[in-house]
Amino acid sequence: MTGTPTGAESPGERDCDDAGLDRTSAAPDRDEREQVREALAAAARQSGFGLVTPGERPTAHALWAAVGGVRGLLESLLPGFLFLIVFTITGEVAPSVLIPAAVAVLFVVVRAVTRSPILPAVVGLVGIALSAGLALITGRAEENFVLGFVINAVWLVALLVSLVARRPLVGVIAGLLTGDHDWRGDPAKRAVLTVTTWLWVGMFALRLGVQVPLYLSSQAAALAATKLIMGVPLYAALLWVTWLMVRAVYARRAA
Protein backbone atom coordinates (compact mmCIF):
# COMPACT_ATOMS: atom_id res chain seq x y z
CA MET A 1 0.00 0.00 0.00
CA THR A 2 1.50 3.30 -1.02
CA GLY A 3 0.74 6.82 0.24
CA THR A 4 2.21 10.11 1.19
CA PRO A 5 4.73 9.95 4.00
CA THR A 6 3.69 11.58 7.26
CA GLY A 7 4.52 15.31 7.26
CA ALA A 8 5.05 15.45 3.45
CA GLU A 9 2.86 17.50 1.14
CA SER A 10 0.97 15.83 -1.65
CA PRO A 11 1.42 17.21 -5.21
CA GLY A 12 -2.10 18.65 -5.03
CA GLU A 13 -1.30 20.50 -1.82
CA ARG A 14 1.91 21.88 -3.31
CA ASP A 15 0.00 23.06 -6.41
CA CYS A 16 -2.56 24.84 -4.21
CA ASP A 17 0.20 26.47 -2.16
CA ASP A 18 2.04 27.56 -5.32
CA ALA A 19 -1.16 29.00 -6.78
CA GLY A 20 -1.80 30.89 -3.55
CA LEU A 21 1.72 32.30 -3.63
CA ASP A 22 1.30 33.28 -7.28
CA ARG A 23 -1.93 35.12 -6.47
CA THR A 24 -0.33 36.81 -3.46
CA SER A 25 2.71 37.96 -5.44
CA ALA A 26 0.59 39.00 -8.42
CA ALA A 27 -1.64 41.27 -6.33
CA PRO A 28 1.18 43.66 -5.27
CA ASP A 29 2.43 43.71 -8.87
CA ARG A 30 -1.01 44.78 -10.08
CA ASP A 31 -1.22 47.39 -7.31
CA GLU A 32 2.18 48.79 -8.27
CA ARG A 33 1.18 48.94 -11.93
CA GLU A 34 -2.03 50.74 -11.01
CA GLN A 35 -0.11 53.23 -8.89
CA VAL A 36 2.31 53.94 -11.72
CA ARG A 37 -0.58 54.28 -14.16
CA GLU A 38 -2.37 56.70 -11.81
CA ALA A 39 0.80 58.78 -11.43
CA LEU A 40 1.22 58.96 -15.21
CA ALA A 41 -2.45 59.83 -15.66
CA ALA A 42 -2.12 62.65 -13.12
CA ALA A 43 0.90 63.98 -15.00
CA ALA A 44 -1.02 63.77 -18.28
CA ARG A 45 -3.92 65.74 -16.78
CA GLN A 46 -1.49 68.49 -15.77
CA SER A 47 -0.12 68.81 -19.30
CA GLY A 48 -1.54 71.16 -21.90
CA PHE A 49 -3.01 68.21 -23.75
CA GLY A 50 -4.79 67.06 -20.60
CA LEU A 51 -6.92 70.20 -20.33
CA VAL A 52 -9.35 68.66 -22.82
CA THR A 53 -10.35 65.03 -22.38
CA PRO A 54 -10.43 63.16 -25.72
CA GLY A 55 -13.99 63.26 -27.03
CA GLU A 56 -14.77 66.61 -25.39
CA ARG A 57 -15.11 69.82 -27.35
CA PRO A 58 -12.02 72.05 -27.02
CA THR A 59 -12.67 75.64 -26.04
CA ALA A 60 -10.79 78.91 -26.33
CA HIS A 61 -10.70 79.01 -22.54
CA ALA A 62 -8.90 75.64 -22.43
CA LEU A 63 -6.39 76.85 -25.01
CA TRP A 64 -5.83 80.04 -23.03
CA ALA A 65 -5.23 77.94 -19.91
CA ALA A 66 -2.84 75.67 -21.82
CA VAL A 67 -0.55 78.60 -22.65
CA GLY A 68 -0.77 79.84 -19.06
CA GLY A 69 -3.11 82.81 -19.46
CA VAL A 70 -1.79 86.36 -19.29
CA ARG A 71 0.84 85.53 -16.67
CA GLY A 72 2.01 82.43 -18.52
CA LEU A 73 2.34 84.34 -21.78
CA LEU A 74 4.34 87.09 -20.10
CA GLU A 75 6.65 84.59 -18.41
CA SER A 76 7.14 82.71 -21.69
CA LEU A 77 7.50 85.61 -24.13
CA LEU A 78 8.83 88.64 -22.25
CA PRO A 79 12.37 87.34 -21.51
CA GLY A 80 12.93 86.38 -25.13
CA PHE A 81 11.44 89.65 -26.36
CA LEU A 82 13.69 91.64 -24.03
CA PHE A 83 16.74 89.73 -25.26
CA LEU A 84 15.83 90.59 -28.85
CA ILE A 85 15.28 94.30 -28.09
CA VAL A 86 18.38 94.77 -25.90
CA PHE A 87 20.70 92.83 -28.20
CA THR A 88 19.42 94.66 -31.28
CA ILE A 89 20.06 98.03 -29.59
CA THR A 90 23.34 97.34 -27.79
CA GLY A 91 24.91 94.35 -29.50
CA GLU A 92 26.27 93.38 -26.07
CA VAL A 93 25.91 89.92 -24.55
CA ALA A 94 25.84 90.80 -20.84
CA PRO A 95 22.84 93.16 -20.75
CA SER A 96 21.00 91.05 -23.31
CA VAL A 97 20.99 87.99 -21.05
CA LEU A 98 21.07 89.60 -17.59
CA ILE A 99 17.98 91.80 -18.08
CA PRO A 100 15.75 88.80 -19.01
CA ALA A 101 17.21 86.90 -16.05
CA ALA A 102 16.31 89.77 -13.72
CA VAL A 103 12.76 89.79 -15.10
CA ALA A 104 12.53 86.02 -14.50
CA VAL A 105 13.55 86.59 -10.86
CA LEU A 106 10.80 89.22 -10.62
CA PHE A 107 8.26 86.69 -11.90
CA VAL A 108 9.26 84.28 -9.12
CA VAL A 109 8.95 87.01 -6.48
CA VAL A 110 5.51 88.04 -7.76
CA ARG A 111 4.27 84.45 -7.63
CA ALA A 112 5.64 84.03 -4.11
CA VAL A 113 4.03 87.26 -2.89
CA THR A 114 0.67 86.46 -4.48
CA ARG A 115 0.89 82.83 -3.26
CA SER A 116 0.49 81.49 -6.77
CA PRO A 117 2.05 78.19 -7.91
CA ILE A 118 5.73 79.06 -7.98
CA LEU A 119 7.14 76.04 -9.82
CA PRO A 120 6.50 77.28 -13.41
CA ALA A 121 8.35 80.53 -12.72
CA VAL A 122 11.21 78.72 -10.96
CA VAL A 123 11.61 76.30 -13.88
CA GLY A 124 11.67 79.25 -16.26
CA LEU A 125 14.22 81.05 -14.11
CA VAL A 126 16.51 78.02 -13.99
CA GLY A 127 16.40 77.68 -17.77
CA ILE A 128 17.07 81.38 -18.34
CA ALA A 129 19.88 81.39 -15.76
CA LEU A 130 21.61 78.38 -17.33
CA SER A 131 21.32 79.89 -20.80
CA ALA A 132 22.57 83.27 -19.60
CA GLY A 133 25.50 81.67 -17.80
CA LEU A 134 26.52 79.78 -20.93
CA ALA A 135 26.34 82.97 -23.01
CA LEU A 136 28.37 84.95 -20.46
CA ILE A 137 31.06 82.27 -20.15
CA THR A 138 31.53 81.93 -23.90
CA GLY A 139 30.90 85.58 -24.77
CA ARG A 140 28.59 84.48 -27.59
CA ALA A 141 24.93 85.57 -27.56
CA GLU A 142 23.98 82.53 -29.63
CA GLU A 143 24.83 80.22 -26.72
CA ASN A 144 21.76 81.61 -24.96
CA PHE A 145 19.66 79.29 -27.14
CA VAL A 146 21.58 76.01 -26.79
CA LEU A 147 19.44 74.75 -23.91
CA GLY A 148 16.34 75.22 -26.07
CA PHE A 149 17.93 73.09 -28.77
CA VAL A 150 18.59 70.33 -26.25
CA ILE A 151 14.99 70.39 -24.97
CA ASN A 152 13.57 70.27 -28.50
CA ALA A 153 15.93 67.43 -29.43
CA VAL A 154 14.93 65.40 -26.36
CA TRP A 155 11.23 65.77 -27.21
CA LEU A 156 11.93 64.86 -30.83
CA VAL A 157 13.79 61.69 -29.85
CA ALA A 158 11.11 60.69 -27.32
CA LEU A 159 8.35 61.08 -29.91
CA LEU A 160 10.28 59.11 -32.54
CA VAL A 161 11.03 56.32 -30.08
CA SER A 162 7.33 56.10 -29.21
CA LEU A 163 6.50 55.77 -32.91
CA VAL A 164 9.16 53.11 -33.49
CA ALA A 165 7.79 51.21 -30.48
CA ARG A 166 4.30 51.45 -32.05
CA ARG A 167 3.03 53.38 -29.04
CA PRO A 168 2.71 56.96 -30.30
CA LEU A 169 3.05 59.36 -27.41
CA VAL A 170 -0.20 61.23 -28.09
CA GLY A 171 -2.01 57.89 -27.95
CA VAL A 172 -0.36 56.99 -24.65
CA ILE A 173 -1.48 60.33 -23.17
CA ALA A 174 -5.01 59.92 -24.54
CA GLY A 175 -5.18 56.42 -23.08
CA LEU A 176 -4.10 57.69 -19.66
CA LEU A 177 -6.68 60.50 -19.73
CA THR A 178 -9.59 58.28 -20.74
CA GLY A 179 -8.60 54.92 -19.25
CA ASP A 180 -8.81 53.56 -22.81
CA HIS A 181 -5.91 51.12 -22.70
CA ASP A 182 -7.07 49.23 -25.80
CA TRP A 183 -6.85 52.15 -28.24
CA ARG A 184 -4.14 50.38 -30.24
CA GLY A 185 -6.70 47.72 -31.16
CA ASP A 186 -8.92 50.34 -32.86
CA PRO A 187 -7.54 51.11 -36.36
CA ALA A 188 -9.17 54.55 -36.52
CA LYS A 189 -7.87 55.66 -33.14
CA ARG A 190 -4.43 54.23 -33.80
CA ALA A 191 -4.20 56.04 -37.15
CA VAL A 192 -5.29 59.45 -35.79
CA LEU A 193 -3.10 59.22 -32.70
CA THR A 194 -0.13 58.22 -34.85
CA VAL A 195 -0.69 61.12 -37.24
CA THR A 196 -0.98 63.64 -34.40
CA THR A 197 2.24 62.31 -32.89
CA TRP A 198 3.95 62.83 -36.25
CA LEU A 199 2.66 66.43 -36.24
CA TRP A 200 4.49 67.06 -32.97
CA VAL A 201 7.59 65.43 -34.44
CA GLY A 202 7.29 67.90 -37.30
CA MET A 203 7.07 70.89 -34.94
CA PHE A 204 10.21 70.01 -32.99
CA ALA A 205 12.07 69.08 -36.19
CA LEU A 206 11.02 72.36 -37.80
CA ARG A 207 12.25 74.37 -34.83
CA LEU A 208 15.64 72.69 -34.96
CA GLY A 209 15.80 72.86 -38.75
CA VAL A 210 15.23 76.62 -38.76
CA GLN A 211 17.05 77.69 -35.61
CA VAL A 212 20.22 75.56 -35.64
CA PRO A 213 21.46 77.02 -38.96
CA LEU A 214 20.92 80.53 -37.51
CA TYR A 215 22.94 79.50 -34.47
CA LEU A 216 25.74 78.12 -36.63
CA SER A 217 25.85 81.34 -38.65
CA SER A 218 25.93 83.46 -35.44
CA GLN A 219 22.70 85.34 -36.16
CA ALA A 220 21.54 85.89 -32.59
CA ALA A 221 18.85 88.50 -33.34
CA ALA A 222 17.25 86.38 -36.05
CA LEU A 223 17.46 83.36 -33.77
CA ALA A 224 15.67 85.24 -30.98
CA ALA A 225 12.92 86.37 -33.38
CA THR A 226 12.31 82.89 -34.81
CA LYS A 227 12.27 81.39 -31.31
CA LEU A 228 9.49 83.79 -30.33
CA ILE A 229 7.44 82.99 -33.44
CA MET A 230 7.99 79.23 -33.24
CA GLY A 231 7.44 79.06 -29.49
CA VAL A 232 4.05 79.67 -27.90
CA PRO A 233 2.15 80.58 -31.14
CA LEU A 234 3.19 77.40 -32.94
CA TYR A 235 2.64 75.28 -29.83
CA ALA A 236 -0.88 76.69 -29.32
CA ALA A 237 -1.85 76.15 -32.97
CA LEU A 238 -0.63 72.54 -32.98
CA LEU A 239 -2.27 71.81 -29.63
CA TRP A 240 -5.62 73.02 -31.02
CA VAL A 241 -5.26 70.84 -34.13
CA THR A 242 -4.37 67.85 -31.95
CA TRP A 243 -7.40 68.38 -29.73
CA LEU A 244 -9.71 68.57 -32.76
CA MET A 245 -8.31 65.44 -34.40
CA VAL A 246 -8.35 63.34 -31.24
CA ARG A 247 -11.81 64.59 -30.28
CA ALA A 248 -13.17 63.68 -33.71
CA VAL A 249 -12.13 60.03 -33.53
CA TYR A 250 -13.16 59.55 -29.88
CA ALA A 251 -16.50 61.30 -30.36
CA ARG A 252 -17.27 59.21 -33.44
CA ARG A 253 -16.42 55.97 -31.64
CA ALA A 254 -18.56 56.99 -28.65
CA ALA A 255 -21.50 57.77 -30.95
Secondary structure per residue as TSV (DSSP state, phi and psi in degrees):
chain	resnum	aa	ss	phi	psi
A	1	M	-	360.0	126.3
A	2	T	-	-107.7	157.0
A	3	G	-	-172.5	-175.0
A	4	T	-	-86.5	130.3
A	5	P	-	-59.7	151.7
A	6	T	T	-60.5	134.4
A	7	G	T	86.1	-9.1
A	8	A	-	-94.8	150.2
A	9	E	-	-88.8	141.2
A	10	S	-	-76.8	159.4
A	11	P	H	-54.4	-38.3
A	12	G	H	-63.9	-40.5
A	13	E	H	-66.4	-40.1
A	14	R	H	-63.6	-39.9
A	15	D	H	-61.9	-42.0
A	16	C	H	-64.2	-42.9
A	17	D	H	-63.3	-43.3
A	18	D	H	-61.7	-41.7
A	19	A	H	-64.3	-39.6
A	20	G	H	-64.0	-40.8
A	21	L	H	-64.3	-40.6
A	22	D	H	-61.0	-44.0
A	23	R	H	-65.7	-38.8
A	24	T	H	-65.5	-43.1
A	25	S	H	-73.8	-28.9
A	26	A	H	-73.0	-32.3
A	27	A	H	-61.7	-48.5
A	28	P	H	-61.1	-36.6
A	29	D	H	-60.7	-43.8
A	30	R	H	-65.0	-40.0
A	31	D	H	-62.7	-42.3
A	32	E	H	-65.1	-40.5
A	33	R	H	-63.6	-40.4
A	34	E	H	-65.6	-37.7
A	35	Q	H	-66.0	-42.7
A	36	V	H	-63.3	-42.8
A	37	R	H	-63.1	-40.9
A	38	E	H	-64.5	-40.4
A	39	A	H	-63.6	-42.9
A	40	L	H	-66.3	-39.0
A	41	A	H	-64.0	-40.3
A	42	A	H	-62.9	-41.2
A	43	A	H	-64.2	-39.8
A	44	A	H	-63.9	-38.6
A	45	R	H	-66.7	-26.7
A	46	Q	H	-81.2	-14.1
A	47	S	S	-77.6	166.5
A	48	G	S	-59.8	-38.1
A	49	F	G	-64.3	-32.3
A	50	G	G	-76.2	-4.0
A	51	L	G	-73.8	-14.1
A	52	V	S	-129.7	116.6
A	53	T	-	-70.0	133.8
A	54	P	T	-50.6	130.4
A	55	G	T	103.1	-22.3
A	56	E	S	-84.7	159.8
A	57	R	-	-83.4	121.9
A	58	P	-	-68.9	148.0
A	59	T	-	-125.4	161.6
A	60	A	H	-63.5	-33.0
A	61	H	H	-63.8	-41.4
A	62	A	H	-64.9	-39.9
A	63	L	H	-65.4	-41.6
A	64	W	H	-61.4	-40.4
A	65	A	H	-67.6	-35.0
A	66	A	H	-65.1	-31.9
A	67	V	T	-92.2	2.8
A	68	G	T	94.7	6.1
A	69	G	H	68.4	-162.4
A	70	V	H	-61.6	-46.7
A	71	R	H	-63.7	-43.4
A	72	G	H	-62.0	-41.3
A	73	L	H	-63.8	-42.9
A	74	L	H	-61.9	-44.5
A	75	E	H	-67.2	-29.3
A	76	S	H	-82.8	-40.1
A	77	L	H	-98.3	-35.2
A	78	L	H	-62.3	-44.5
A	79	P	H	-58.8	-43.9
A	80	G	H	-66.7	-38.1
A	81	F	H	-65.5	-40.8
A	82	L	H	-64.8	-40.5
A	83	F	H	-57.3	-47.3
A	84	L	H	-61.0	-45.7
A	85	I	H	-66.0	-49.6
A	86	V	H	-65.7	-42.7
A	87	F	H	-68.5	-36.8
A	88	T	H	-64.1	-37.4
A	89	I	H	-79.0	-45.4
A	90	T	H	-98.7	-32.9
A	91	G	-	71.9	10.7
A	92	E	-	-103.1	142.0
A	93	V	H	-74.3	-47.6
A	94	A	H	-56.8	-56.1
A	95	P	H	-66.1	-28.3
A	96	S	H	-67.6	-29.8
A	97	V	H	-102.7	-26.5
A	98	L	H	-77.4	-35.6
A	99	I	H	-64.1	-48.0
A	100	P	H	-59.8	-36.3
A	101	A	H	-64.5	-40.0
A	102	A	H	-64.1	-38.9
A	103	V	H	-65.6	-38.0
A	104	A	H	-63.8	-38.2
A	105	V	H	-62.7	-41.2
A	106	L	H	-60.5	-39.9
A	107	F	H	-60.5	-41.8
A	108	V	H	-63.7	-44.1
A	109	V	H	-61.8	-43.9
A	110	V	H	-61.6	-43.2
A	111	R	H	-64.7	-39.4
A	112	A	H	-65.5	-42.8
A	113	V	H	-66.8	-40.5
A	114	T	T	-86.3	2.9
A	115	R	T	56.2	39.7
A	116	S	-	-91.9	162.9
A	117	P	-	-55.3	122.1
A	118	I	-	-93.1	-17.3
A	119	L	H	-59.0	-45.3
A	120	P	H	-57.1	-42.3
A	121	A	H	-68.6	-37.1
A	122	V	H	-65.7	-43.1
A	123	V	H	-60.7	-43.7
A	124	G	H	-62.1	-41.1
A	125	L	H	-63.5	-43.4
A	126	V	H	-60.9	-44.4
A	127	G	H	-63.1	-44.4
A	128	I	H	-65.8	-40.4
A	129	A	H	-64.5	-43.7
A	130	L	H	-62.7	-43.8
A	131	S	H	-64.7	-43.4
A	132	A	H	-63.6	-42.5
A	133	G	H	-60.7	-41.8
A	134	L	H	-64.1	-41.3
A	135	A	H	-66.1	-40.5
A	136	L	H	-67.9	-39.1
A	137	I	H	-65.9	-43.1
A	138	T	H	-86.0	-21.7
A	139	G	T	76.9	12.2
A	140	R	-	-116.3	123.1
A	141	A	G	-63.2	-28.2
A	142	E	G	-64.8	-26.1
A	143	E	G	-66.8	-14.9
A	144	N	G	-63.0	-15.3
A	145	F	G	-109.0	-0.2
A	146	V	H	-63.4	-41.6
A	147	L	H	-59.2	-38.6
A	148	G	H	-62.0	-37.9
A	149	F	H	-62.5	-42.2
A	150	V	H	-63.2	-44.9
A	151	I	H	-62.5	-45.2
A	152	N	H	-63.4	-38.6
A	153	A	H	-66.9	-39.1
A	154	V	H	-63.1	-45.9
A	155	W	H	-61.8	-41.3
A	156	L	H	-61.0	-46.3
A	157	V	H	-64.5	-43.0
A	158	A	H	-61.3	-42.3
A	159	L	H	-65.9	-42.4
A	160	L	H	-66.0	-39.6
A	161	V	H	-62.4	-41.1
A	162	S	H	-63.6	-35.0
A	163	L	H	-71.9	-41.4
A	164	V	H	-63.1	-36.7
A	165	A	T	-78.3	1.1
A	166	R	T	62.0	30.9
A	167	R	-	-133.3	71.2
A	168	P	-	-52.1	136.6
A	169	L	H	-60.2	-38.3
A	170	V	H	-62.2	-37.4
A	171	G	H	-66.3	-40.3
A	172	V	H	-61.2	-44.0
A	173	I	H	-65.0	-44.0
A	174	A	H	-61.6	-40.0
A	175	G	H	-63.9	-39.1
A	176	L	H	-67.0	-37.7
A	177	L	H	-70.7	-35.1
A	178	T	H	-102.9	-13.2
A	179	G	T	76.4	10.4
A	180	D	-	-86.8	88.5
A	181	H	T	-88.3	0.1
A	182	D	T	-110.2	20.7
A	183	W	G	-63.3	-25.2
A	184	R	G	-69.4	-19.2
A	185	G	G	-83.6	-5.9
A	186	D	-	-102.8	111.2
A	187	P	H	-56.7	-38.9
A	188	A	H	-66.3	-47.4
A	189	K	H	-62.6	-45.7
A	190	R	H	-60.1	-40.8
A	191	A	H	-65.8	-47.1
A	192	V	H	-65.5	-43.7
A	193	L	H	-68.8	-29.6
A	194	T	H	-71.2	-43.6
A	195	V	H	-62.3	-44.7
A	196	T	H	-64.6	-35.0
A	197	T	H	-64.4	-39.5
A	198	W	H	-64.5	-31.9
A	199	L	H	-63.3	-40.8
A	200	W	H	-68.7	-35.7
A	201	V	H	-57.8	-44.0
A	202	G	H	-61.8	-39.5
A	203	M	H	-63.7	-48.8
A	204	F	H	-67.2	-36.6
A	205	A	H	-66.7	-39.1
A	206	L	H	-64.5	-43.3
A	207	R	H	-56.9	-49.5
A	208	L	H	-66.0	-39.4
A	209	G	H	-65.1	-31.3
A	210	V	H	-87.9	-42.3
A	211	Q	H	-84.3	-35.0
A	212	V	H	-62.2	-44.1
A	213	P	H	-59.5	-35.9
A	214	L	H	-65.6	-37.6
A	215	Y	H	-63.9	-45.3
A	216	L	H	-66.8	-27.4
A	217	S	T	-95.1	9.6
A	218	S	T	59.1	41.6
A	219	Q	-	-104.8	79.3
A	220	A	H	-65.7	-41.1
A	221	A	H	-65.4	-45.0
A	222	A	H	-65.0	-35.6
A	223	L	H	-64.9	-42.4
A	224	A	H	-63.6	-40.9
A	225	A	H	-65.9	-44.9
A	226	T	H	-68.1	-32.1
A	227	K	H	-65.9	-38.7
A	228	L	H	-63.5	-45.9
A	229	I	H	-68.0	-40.0
A	230	M	T	-92.7	10.6
A	231	G	T	-91.6	-107.5
A	232	V	H	-59.9	-45.4
A	233	P	H	-58.4	-45.3
A	234	L	H	-68.8	-39.5
A	235	Y	H	-59.9	-47.3
A	236	A	H	-64.0	-41.9
A	237	A	H	-63.3	-44.0
A	238	L	H	-70.5	-35.7
A	239	L	H	-62.2	-42.3
A	240	W	H	-62.3	-44.7
A	241	V	H	-62.2	-41.7
A	242	T	H	-62.4	-46.9
A	243	W	H	-55.5	-46.5
A	244	L	H	-64.0	-43.9
A	245	M	H	-67.1	-44.3
A	246	V	H	-68.4	-40.8
A	247	R	H	-59.7	-42.0
A	248	A	H	-59.6	-46.3
A	249	V	H	-73.6	-35.8
A	250	Y	H	-72.5	-39.6
A	251	A	H	-65.0	-40.5
A	252	R	H	-65.4	-41.4
A	253	R	H	-66.5	-38.4
A	254	A	H	-66.0	-38.2
A	255	A	-	-67.0	360.0
